[in-house]
Amino acid sequence: MKVAIIGGGLGGLSAALALHGKGFDVEVYEQAAELGEVGAGVQLTPNGSRALLSLDLEEELLNVGTETTGKTIYLWDTAETRDFMRLGEENQYGAPYLTFHRADLLGLLKEALEKRKPGAVYLNKCFKSQTQVDDTVNVEFEDGTRISADLVIGADGIHSAVRRSLFGQDQAEFTGCMAWRGLVPADAIDEDIDLKGGSMWLGPKAHIVTYPVRKGKLLNFIAMVDRDDWTVEGWNQKGTTEEAMQDFVGWHKNVHLMVENIETPYKWALIVRQPLADWSKGRVTLLGDACHSTLPFLSQGANMSFEDGVVLARALSAFLDAPEKALRIYEEARKERTKAIVELSAKQLKRVHNPNLQERDQGMEHIDREYESGRVDTRYRWIYGYDAVTTELSE
């Protein structure tokens, strides 16, 4: 069975590996001239690493990824701390928690697919349309190229052209929040900033997440800020250090140190979309951000796409003679979980941007209450403990 995957990002490549491992003939079509990611990090949480480990990538993931010691919460102006999550040897979720430079993880997946099926990735292929005739899906690209496949998977992200071809234009809502992100060289901050663990700085109108990548040579920095004057969706808009610093007036000097040393600060508006009621039509389906884009407050965007790919490959393998039924089973196995994560991620905004954080005493009370170990475990265990390899597939 030939499966065409539209989109060569993290979700598309991992789905290709999962499907190839089940014996499917996979081809990946990417609109860009080369596979790549702008400079930023990605957290591979235990549910995501469990999915990728099932694709025989353990050696590569551990060699390239960075294991963090845990996560610490900091109050925005005083830098008072609380332990948030202990990882490493104390990791209670049964799979590693790894961090990556996004380009490194993408390269790892690309290299693995190239080894298993040379020539599987086609570049400069911008999706234009799809039509279904009997048991075949015909795809046309903007350059005039046409292909046919037994199944098509839209893994082409938040602006998915495959989604539009199935369900029309979607409605996106601006959250009133924008984000800064970038990478900080370790040698510029290593005497002041923890480069072994992750951190979360909480403030009344902003919060910051940091974690090491490339074995501690770089620190990934992402800050979400309450601002309604930047509504451009997309990760590639360059800002300036001066503008970024304006969003952290009054914050602790270590925050200023990190912002001042970001190599290139990128900014993007945080947009939310309602999860789709349906992901498939006939023999075309969606995966990852194309059908359940999420805000970055739980670090689950990429991890959900890794889960999707494993579950989709299992469903198609189990129902080879009824692929449309397999797609329905895939949807049913995934929709409730992904919807819950999208909704919980949106609710996180009130927890990490809270007026009680303005004053020190109220701020620490808020942190102690919201990040008490029992609450944290309840909040994350159902996310991190999920296993895409064994989750039930119901007919």
N, C-alpha and C positions, 0 to 999 in steps of 0.2 A: 504494500500500500504506500503510495507516494503522498507525503505531507509537505506542503509549502508553508513556511513560516515567514510572515511579513514582519520584519523588525529584527535587527541584529544586536540588540542591547542585552543586558544581563538576563532578562526573562526569556527572550527569544533563543539565545544560545543554550541556556540551561534546559529549556524545553526540548531543543533539538537533541541534546545529549541524552535526555531521558527517553525520548522516542526512539532514537537510534539504538539505545540499549535494549529496547523491546523488539527490535527487528524491523522497524519502519525505515523506509527510504526518505530521508529528510533533506530539504534544501531550504536555505535561509536567504531572504532577499532584503537587503538593507539599502535605504535611500542615500546614505552618505557615501562619500568617495573612499572612506576608510573607516574601519571600526575603531572607535576611540571614545574617550570620556574626558570632559574638562576636569581640571584639577579639583578633586574633592574626595571625601571618604565615604565608606559605606560600612555599616555594622552588620555582620553576619551573626544574628542571634541564634540560640540553640535550635529553634525550630527550622531556621533556614539552613544552618550547617548540617543538621540531620538529613535534610532533603538532598543537599549537594554531596554529602558523604555517601549516600546511596548510589551515586553515579560513578563510584570508583575514583574519587578525586581526593582521597584523604592525604596522600603524600603531598600533592600540589597545594592543597589548602593550608596545611600546617607549615609548609616551607615559605609560602608567600604571605600568609596572614600574620597578624600580630595578636598575641594573646594578652589581654589586659588583666590586671590584678583585681579590678573591681570598679565601682563607681562611687564618687563622693559628691555630696551636695554642698554648695557654698552659698552663703548669703551675699547678695550682690555688692554691698558696700563695705561690710566688715570682714568678709571672707571667712566667717565662722563656718565650721564644717559639721556634717553628719554623714556617717556611712550610709550608702544607699543600697548597694548590692555587692556582695563578695563573690568573686569569680575564681578562675584558676582552679586550684586544688579543692576549693570549697564550693565549686559550681554544683548546685543541687538539681540542675535541669537535664543532666544526662548527655549533653553534647557540648562541644566547645563554643565559646563566645569569641569570635575573631573580628578584627577590624582590618580594612583594606583601603588602599588607594583605589578608587573605582576603576581606573585604567588597568591596574594590576589584576584585579579580579576578572575584568572583561578579557584581558589578554590570556589569563589562565584558561577560561572557558573556550575561547577561540582556539587556542593551541590544542586543547583536548579534542575538540570537534574535528580539527584539521587532521589530527593523527588517526582518528577513527573513521572519518570519511573525507579524504582529501577533495578539495574543490566544492565543498558543500555550501560555501558562502558566496553570494553574488552581490557586488557593490553597485552603486549608482542605479538602483532600481527603486524608483519612487512609485508606490502603488497608485493606480488610477481608478480601477473598477474591477468588479468580479460579477460573473454571471454563472448560474448553475443550470446545467442541462443533464437530466437524468442523474447519473452517479458521478458526474464530473464537474469540477469547478474550474472555470476558465478565468484567468487573471490577466489584466492588461496593465502595463506600467507606462509612465509618462513618456518614456523614450520610444514607445511603440512595441516593445517586446511583449510577447504573449506566451503564457505557459498554461499547462493543464495539470491538475492534481486531483487526487481522490478526496483530500481534505485541505482546508486552508485555516491557518491560525493567525489571528491578528495580535501580534505582540508589539505593536507600534506605538505604545505609550499614551500619555494623557491626551495628545492631539490626534488620536487614532483615526486614520483615514478608512481603515477597515470597519471600525465601529460606525462611522458616518454612512458607509455604503450599506450597512445592515439596518440602522435605526434612525438615520438622519442626524441633524445637528443637535448637540446636547446643550443643556443650560448650566453654565458655570457661575458660581457665586464667589465674590471676593470676601475674604474673611476679615478684612480690616487689619491684616497682619502681613508684614513682609519679612524677608530673611536675608541675612548676610552669610556668606560662606567663603572659605578659603583655606589655604594651607600655610602653616607657620614653620619655618626651619627650626629644628631643635637647638642648634647652636646659638640661636638668638635669645632663647628663653630658658635653657636647661638648668640654670641656677635658681630659678624662681617657680617654674611650673612643673607639675607632676607629669612625666612623660611615660609612665608605666601603667597608669590607670585612667579611666574616664572621669569626666567631671560634668556637673550640671550647676550652673550659676542661676539662681532664681531672683527675679526682681519684680517690682510692681507692674511694669509695663514691657518687660522683655525677659528673655532667658537665653542662656548660652549652653551649648553642649560641646565638649571637646573630647577627643580620644586620640591616642597615638596610631600612626600608620607607618608602614615600611620599617618595622622593627624599632620604632621610636625615633627615626630620623626626621619625621615630620609630625606635626600636631594638626589634626583636622579640627577646624573651627566652624561652627554654625550657630548663628544667633537669630532668634525670632523676635521681632519688634512690632509693637502696636503702632502702625503708621498707615494712613489711608491716602498718601500722596504718591504711592508707587503701585501701579496695578498691572504691570507688564508680567505676564506669565512666561516662564522659561528661565533656565539656569545660566544662560550664557551672557547676561547683561553685565558689563563691567561697571563697577562703581569706583569711588576714590577712598583713600584712607581718611581724608579729612571729613567726608560725609559720614563714613561709618563711625568715626570718633564722636560725632555730634549725638549719636544715639546712645552713648555710654558716659555722658557727663555725670560725674558724681559716683561712678562705679569704682571699685577697688583698683589700685594701681596695677595689679597683675592682669586685669582685664585690658587696661590701656596698653600694657606691654604686648599682649597677644595681638590686639587690633593693629597696633603700629607696625607689627612685623609680618602681617599677612602679605604673602607675595603678590597676589592679585585678588582684591575683594570683589566677589560677584554678588549680585542682588536679584531677588525675584519675589514676585507677589505670591502669596499663598492663596490658592484657589481651591474651592471644594466643589465636588460634584456628587449628586446623589447616586448611590450604587444602582446599577442597571437591574431591572426586573428580569431580563433575559439576556443571555450572552451569545446565543447561537441562533442561526437560521440555516436549516438544511445541513450542509456539510461545511459550514464556516462558523468558527467560534472565536472567542476572544480570551486573552490571558493577561494577567498583571494589571498595570495602570490603565490599559485600554478598557477594562471593565470595572475596576474598583480602585481608582486612584485615591490616595490617602494623604492626609497631612503628615509631616515628618515627626510628630510628637511621640510616636512609639517605635520609630525606626523599623517599620514593617513593610514599606513599599516593595523593596527588592525581595525581602524574605517571603512575602505572600506570592510573588511571581515564581519563586523557586518551588514552593509548595504546589502551586497550580500545575507546573510542568510535570512533576512526579505523578500527581493524581490523574492528570489527563492521559499520560502515557499508560498508566495502569488501567484506566477505564477503556481506552481504545484496544489495549491488548486483550482484555477480558471479553470484549464484545466485537471481535474482528468482523463478524458477519453482519453486524448491525451498527455501523458507525454513527448514525444519527441518534440512535438510542444511547450509545456510549457518551456522546456529547451531553445528552440530557442528564445522564448519571454523573458525569463530571461536574456539571453545574450544580446539581443538587448536593453533591458532596462538599462544594466550596462556597456556595452563596451565603449561607447563614454565618459561617465563620468570618468571611471577608467583610460582610456588612457590619458585623459586630466590631471588628477591628477599626474599620473606617469611622464608625460612630464614636467609639471610645477615644480614638485619636483626637477627634474634634473636641470632645469634652475635656481633654487634657489641658486645653488652653487656659481654662479658669483655675486650674491647679498650679500651673507654672507662671502665670501672670496674675497676681492677686494683690489687691490693695493692702491687705494685711502685711505684705512684705515691705511696705514703706518704712515702718518702724521696727527697730531691732527686736524688742520683746515679742510683739505680735508676730513678727516674721518667723522667729525661731519656734514659737508655738505652732504656727501654721506648718512649718517643715516637720516638726516632731509628730504632729497629728497625721498629716497626709503621707508621710514616708516612714511611718512605724512599720517594723519588719513584717508583721502579720498582714497589714494592708498591702504592702508591696508584693508579698507572695501571692495574695489573692488576686491582685491586679495583673500579675505577669505569668503565673504558673500555667494558666490555660493557654496562653500564647506560646510560651517557650517549650511547654511539654508536648505540644502537638507533634504527631508523627505522620507525615504524608505517605509513608510507605505502608502503614498498617491501618490508616483510618478507613472506616467501613464504606464500601460502595454499595448502595442500595438500589435495587431495580425499581 
